[in-house]
Amino acid sequence: MKLFQKFLALVLAAAMTMSLLTGCTVSGSETRSPETTEAPADADAQTDAPTDAPTNPPTDAPTDAPAGIIVTDMMGREITLTEPATRVVALTASDCEILYAIGAGDTLVGRGEYCDYPAEVFDVPSVESGYEMNLEQVIALQPQVLLMSTMAQSKEQVESLEKAGIQVVVSNAQDIEGTYEAISLIGALMGKDAEAQAIIDNMKTTFDDLAAKVSANTGEEKTVYFEVSPLEYGLWAAGNNTFMNEIAEMLGLTNIFADVDGWGAVSEEQVLTRDPDYIVTISMYFGEGPTPVEEILGRTGWENVTAVKNSAILNLQNNELSRPAPRLADGAQMMYDFVYEAK
């Protein structure tokens, strides 16, 4: 059970955050794209001095003010830093991934307990997150910025952190476009705008290339079932308004649970009746018992499901498709290869 609790926390903390949970009551308006500006500098242009003015300039002439960073987070809250952040605590796995992807992993001084990629993140001290977040533990790390989602931190927790001088920044990606926004936001905070944009451009190129390949395919449209929780613990599926569904559509696949909004519980009977051509599971394998694919193939009553009959089951257990992070493009490529390239 402990293994599953870890698995389910990893999956649903990353996935259900997108649409099911909005426990944080951080005040804000509609989500807006991050905007980065420089703090105004004092004017240094002077008009010509009169001919009888002193030849030496005054010693107390104003100097240019240092540039600052102003961004709007994904809850519409304006965040101001005097310089790029150099000490960061990130509570969500996706934000940890983004920091490393843009080359700012060395600024991470604390991570949420479920941050597990890349491997070097395990060298960073972990902190409790959600309603069990230990404020003293976070404050002791002396971060300038705390990156969090809207999942479980309370208004009171946020206020306490801000009183301690920590800038709380909300990252709340729910789809691919939101993932781009989160990458851009974090890049701006870290002074890594160019690196962030390069990652976004690479993701878009991958997605565009895959969509172009799919458009050239004139075969019969197939269906897919995204299983985000296994039968043993109650089936959950990715529905509409999820990045998994977006990627399915990109790849010319129909999600059998597109009528479900977000992430939701489904029944065996629904899966069997809708008879998917492909199954994508994100269950983790801990080295004991059947693998996730073997477990699905061996389910009683599932033998006539098209995906089971054809062994068309893909296990993406490393969160390639379950986190709003740069590796979504990798997951999309893996799905494409499995559907269109596998022999």
C-alpha positions as CSV (number, residue, x, y, z in Angstrom):
1,M,0.0,0.0,0.0
2,K,2.9,2.4,0.8
3,L,4.2,1.8,-2.7
4,F,0.9,2.6,-4.2
5,Q,0.4,5.7,-2.1
6,K,3.7,7.0,-3.4
7,F,2.7,6.1,-6.9
8,L,-0.7,7.6,-6.7
9,A,0.7,10.7,-5.1
10,L,3.2,11.0,-7.9
11,V,0.6,10.6,-10.6
12,L,-2.4,12.4,-9.2
13,A,-0.3,15.2,-7.6
14,A,1.0,16.0,-11.0
15,A,-2.1,15.2,-13.0
16,M,-5.2,16.0,-10.8
17,T,-3.6,19.3,-9.9
18,M,-4.5,20.3,-13.4
19,S,-8.3,20.4,-12.8
20,L,-9.6,18.6,-9.8
21,L,-8.0,20.4,-6.9
22,T,-7.8,24.1,-6.2
23,G,-7.2,24.0,-2.5
24,C,-4.9,27.0,-2.4
25,T,-6.8,30.2,-1.9
26,V,-4.0,32.5,-3.1
27,S,-5.8,35.7,-4.2
28,G,-5.5,36.6,-7.8
29,S,-7.3,37.2,-11.1
30,E,-7.4,35.3,-14.3
31,T,-4.3,33.5,-15.5
32,R,-2.1,35.8,-17.5
33,S,1.0,35.1,-19.5
34,P,4.2,36.0,-17.6
35,E,5.5,39.4,-18.5
36,T,9.0,40.4,-17.8
37,T,10.1,44.0,-17.6
38,E,13.0,45.9,-16.3
39,A,12.6,48.3,-13.5
40,P,12.8,51.9,-14.7
41,A,16.3,53.4,-14.6
42,D,17.0,56.9,-13.6
43,A,17.5,59.1,-16.7
44,D,21.1,59.9,-17.2
45,A,20.8,62.3,-20.2
46,Q,21.5,65.9,-19.3
47,T,20.9,69.1,-21.3
48,D,23.8,71.2,-22.3
49,A,25.0,73.3,-19.3
50,P,25.2,77.1,-19.6
51,T,28.5,78.5,-20.5
52,D,29.1,79.8,-17.0
53,A,28.3,76.5,-15.3
54,P,31.1,74.8,-13.4
55,T,33.3,72.7,-15.6
56,N,33.3,69.7,-13.1
57,P,30.1,67.7,-12.9
58,P,28.5,67.4,-9.4
59,T,29.8,64.4,-7.5
60,D,26.4,63.4,-6.3
61,A,24.9,62.9,-9.8
62,P,22.3,60.1,-9.9
63,T,23.4,56.7,-11.3
64,D,21.4,54.2,-13.2
65,A,19.1,52.0,-11.0
66,P,19.7,48.3,-11.2
67,A,17.5,46.3,-13.5
68,G,14.8,44.2,-11.8
69,I,12.4,41.4,-12.8
70,I,8.7,41.8,-12.8
71,V,6.5,38.8,-13.7
72,T,2.9,37.8,-13.4
73,D,2.4,34.3,-12.0
74,M,-0.3,31.9,-13.2
75,M,-2.8,33.2,-10.6
76,G,-2.4,36.7,-11.9
77,R,-0.2,37.9,-9.0
78,E,2.6,40.3,-9.7
79,I,6.0,39.2,-8.5
80,T,9.0,41.5,-8.3
81,L,12.6,40.5,-7.8
82,T,15.6,42.9,-7.7
83,E,17.6,40.2,-9.6
84,P,17.3,36.7,-10.9
85,A,16.6,34.2,-8.2
86,T,19.6,32.2,-6.9
87,R,17.9,30.2,-4.1
88,V,14.6,28.4,-4.9
89,V,12.4,25.8,-3.3
90,A,10.1,24.0,-5.8
91,L,7.3,21.9,-4.4
92,T,6.0,20.3,-7.6
93,A,7.8,17.7,-9.7
94,S,7.1,19.6,-12.9
95,D,8.7,22.8,-11.6
96,C,11.8,20.9,-10.5
97,E,12.0,19.4,-14.0
98,I,11.7,22.9,-15.6
99,L,14.4,24.4,-13.4
100,Y,16.9,21.7,-14.5
101,A,15.8,21.9,-18.1
102,I,16.6,25.6,-18.3
103,G,20.0,25.1,-16.6
104,A,19.0,26.5,-13.2
105,G,19.1,23.3,-11.2
106,D,21.9,24.6,-9.1
107,T,19.6,27.2,-7.6
108,L,17.4,24.6,-6.0
109,V,17.9,24.5,-2.3
110,G,14.7,22.5,-1.5
111,R,12.3,20.3,-3.3
112,G,8.9,18.7,-2.7
113,E,9.1,15.1,-1.6
114,Y,7.8,13.7,-4.9
115,C,10.3,15.6,-7.1
116,D,12.2,12.7,-8.7
117,Y,13.6,13.9,-12.1
118,P,16.4,14.3,-13.1
119,A,18.3,12.0,-10.8
120,E,20.5,14.8,-9.4
121,V,17.4,16.3,-7.7
122,F,17.8,13.6,-5.0
123,D,20.8,15.5,-3.8
124,V,18.6,18.4,-2.9
125,P,16.9,18.4,0.6
126,S,13.3,17.4,0.4
127,V,10.5,19.3,2.2
128,E,7.0,18.3,3.1
129,S,4.4,19.9,0.8
130,G,0.6,20.3,0.8
131,Y,-1.3,21.0,4.0
132,E,1.5,19.2,5.8
133,M,4.1,21.7,4.6
134,N,6.6,22.5,7.4
135,L,6.9,26.3,7.2
136,E,10.0,26.4,9.5
137,Q,11.7,23.8,7.3
138,V,11.1,25.9,4.2
139,I,12.1,29.2,5.9
140,A,15.3,27.7,7.2
141,L,16.4,27.0,3.7
142,Q,16.3,30.8,3.1
143,P,14.9,30.7,-0.5
144,Q,14.1,33.9,-2.3
145,V,11.4,32.1,-4.3
146,L,9.0,29.3,-3.5
147,L,7.4,27.7,-6.6
148,M,4.1,25.9,-5.9
149,S,0.9,24.8,-7.6
150,T,-2.6,25.6,-6.5
151,M,-3.0,22.1,-5.1
152,A,-2.9,22.2,-1.3
153,Q,-1.0,25.1,0.2
154,S,-3.4,27.2,2.3
155,K,-3.7,31.0,2.3
156,E,-2.4,31.1,5.8
157,Q,0.7,29.2,4.8
158,V,1.3,31.5,1.8
159,E,0.9,34.6,4.0
160,S,3.4,33.2,6.6
161,L,6.0,32.6,3.9
162,E,5.6,36.0,2.4
163,K,6.0,37.6,5.8
164,A,9.3,35.8,6.1
165,G,10.4,37.6,2.9
166,I,9.9,34.6,0.5
167,Q,8.3,35.3,-2.8
168,V,5.6,32.7,-3.4
169,V,5.1,32.1,-7.2
170,V,2.2,30.0,-8.4
171,S,2.7,27.7,-11.4
172,N,-0.6,26.1,-12.5
173,A,-0.3,24.4,-16.0
174,Q,-3.4,22.5,-17.0
175,D,-2.6,21.9,-20.7
176,I,0.2,22.2,-23.2
177,E,-0.2,26.0,-23.6
178,G,-0.1,26.3,-19.8
179,T,3.1,24.2,-19.8
180,Y,4.7,26.8,-22.2
181,E,3.6,29.5,-19.8
182,A,5.0,27.8,-16.8
183,I,8.4,27.3,-18.5
184,S,8.4,31.0,-19.6
185,L,7.5,32.1,-16.1
186,I,10.2,30.2,-14.4
187,G,12.7,31.2,-17.0
188,A,12.0,34.8,-16.4
189,L,12.4,34.4,-12.6
190,M,15.8,32.8,-13.1
191,G,17.1,35.2,-15.8
192,K,16.9,32.3,-18.2
193,D,14.5,33.7,-20.8
194,A,16.5,32.5,-23.8
195,E,16.9,29.0,-22.4
196,A,13.2,28.8,-21.6
197,Q,12.2,29.9,-25.1
198,A,14.5,27.4,-26.7
199,I,12.8,24.6,-24.8
200,I,9.4,25.8,-25.8
201,D,10.5,26.1,-29.4
202,N,11.8,22.6,-29.3
203,M,8.6,21.2,-27.8
204,K,6.5,23.0,-30.5
205,T,8.8,21.7,-33.2
206,T,8.3,18.1,-32.0
207,F,4.6,18.5,-31.7
208,D,4.3,20.1,-35.1
209,D,6.4,17.4,-36.7
210,L,4.3,14.6,-35.2
211,A,1.1,16.3,-36.2
212,A,2.4,16.6,-39.8
213,K,3.3,13.0,-39.9
214,V,-0.1,12.0,-38.6
215,S,-2.0,14.2,-41.1
216,A,-0.3,12.2,-43.9
217,N,-1.7,9.0,-42.4
218,T,-5.0,8.1,-44.1
219,G,-5.7,5.0,-42.0
220,E,-8.8,4.4,-39.8
221,E,-8.9,6.5,-36.7
222,K,-8.1,4.5,-33.6
223,T,-9.0,4.9,-29.9
224,V,-6.9,5.2,-26.8
225,Y,-7.5,4.7,-23.1
226,F,-5.2,6.5,-20.6
227,E,-5.1,4.6,-17.4
228,V,-3.7,6.8,-14.6
229,S,-4.6,4.4,-11.7
230,P,-4.7,0.6,-12.0
231,L,-7.6,-1.7,-11.4
232,E,-6.4,-2.8,-8.0
233,Y,-6.9,0.6,-6.5
234,G,-9.8,1.8,-8.6
235,L,-9.5,2.8,-12.3
236,W,-8.9,6.5,-13.1
237,A,-8.6,7.9,-16.6
238,A,-7.5,11.1,-18.3
239,G,-10.4,12.8,-20.0
240,N,-11.0,16.0,-21.9
241,N,-9.2,19.2,-20.9
242,T,-6.0,17.3,-20.0
243,F,-2.6,17.4,-21.8
244,M,-3.0,13.6,-22.4
245,N,-6.1,14.2,-24.4
246,E,-4.4,17.0,-26.3
247,I,-1.6,14.7,-27.3
248,A,-4.1,11.9,-28.3
249,E,-5.8,14.4,-30.6
250,M,-2.4,15.5,-32.0
251,L,-1.6,11.9,-32.8
252,G,-5.0,11.3,-34.5
253,L,-6.4,9.2,-31.7
254,T,-9.7,9.4,-30.0
255,N,-9.7,9.3,-26.2
256,I,-12.5,6.9,-25.2
257,F,-13.1,9.0,-22.1
258,A,-13.2,12.4,-23.9
259,D,-16.6,12.8,-22.3
260,V,-15.0,12.9,-18.9
261,D,-13.9,16.4,-17.8
262,G,-10.3,16.3,-16.5
263,W,-9.2,13.3,-14.5
264,G,-11.9,11.0,-13.2
265,A,-12.8,7.6,-11.8
266,V,-14.2,5.1,-14.4
267,S,-15.5,1.5,-14.3
268,E,-14.3,-1.7,-15.8
269,E,-17.6,-2.0,-17.6
270,Q,-17.0,1.4,-19.3
271,V,-13.5,0.4,-20.5
272,L,-14.7,-3.0,-21.8
273,T,-17.7,-1.4,-23.6
274,R,-15.7,1.3,-25.2
275,D,-13.1,-1.3,-26.3
276,P,-9.9,0.9,-26.9
277,D,-7.5,0.1,-29.6
278,Y,-4.6,1.2,-27.4
279,I,-4.0,1.5,-23.7
280,V,-1.5,3.8,-22.2
281,T,-0.7,3.2,-18.5
282,I,1.5,5.3,-16.3
283,S,1.7,2.8,-13.4
284,M,5.1,2.4,-11.9
285,Y,6.8,-1.0,-11.5
286,F,8.7,-1.6,-8.3
287,G,10.3,-4.9,-9.3
288,E,7.9,-7.3,-7.7
289,G,5.1,-9.2,-9.3
290,P,3.8,-8.7,-12.8
291,T,4.7,-5.5,-14.7
292,P,1.9,-3.0,-15.4
293,V,1.6,-4.3,-18.9
294,E,1.4,-7.9,-17.8
295,E,-1.2,-7.0,-15.1
296,I,-3.5,-5.5,-17.8
297,L,-3.0,-8.4,-20.2
298,G,-3.9,-10.8,-17.4
299,R,-7.1,-9.1,-16.2
300,T,-10.1,-11.4,-16.1
301,G,-12.7,-10.3,-18.6
302,W,-10.4,-8.1,-20.6
303,E,-9.2,-10.7,-23.1
304,N,-11.6,-9.4,-25.8
305,V,-10.5,-5.8,-25.5
306,T,-8.8,-4.9,-28.8
307,A,-5.7,-3.4,-27.1
308,V,-5.3,-6.6,-25.0
309,K,-5.8,-8.9,-27.9
310,N,-3.2,-7.1,-29.9
311,S,-0.9,-6.4,-26.9
312,A,-1.2,-2.8,-27.8
313,I,-0.3,-1.5,-24.3
314,L,2.3,1.2,-23.6
315,N,3.7,1.8,-20.2
316,L,5.1,5.3,-19.6
317,Q,6.0,4.9,-16.0
318,N,8.6,7.8,-15.9
319,N,6.0,10.6,-16.0
320,E,6.7,11.5,-19.6
321,L,2.9,12.1,-20.0
322,S,1.8,12.8,-16.5
323,R,3.6,16.1,-15.8
324,P,3.3,19.6,-17.4
325,A,7.0,19.7,-18.1
326,P,9.3,19.7,-21.2
327,R,9.2,15.8,-21.3
328,L,5.6,16.0,-22.6
329,A,7.2,16.2,-26.0
330,D,9.2,13.0,-25.3
331,G,6.0,11.2,-24.2
332,A,4.2,12.3,-27.4
333,Q,7.1,11.0,-29.5
334,M,7.0,7.6,-27.6
335,M,3.3,7.4,-28.2
336,Y,3.7,8.1,-31.9
337,D,6.4,5.5,-32.3
338,F,4.3,2.9,-30.5
339,V,1.2,3.6,-32.5
340,Y,2.7,4.2,-36.0
341,E,6.2,2.7,-36.0
342,A,6.0,-0.4,-33.8
343,K,6.0,-3.6,-35.8
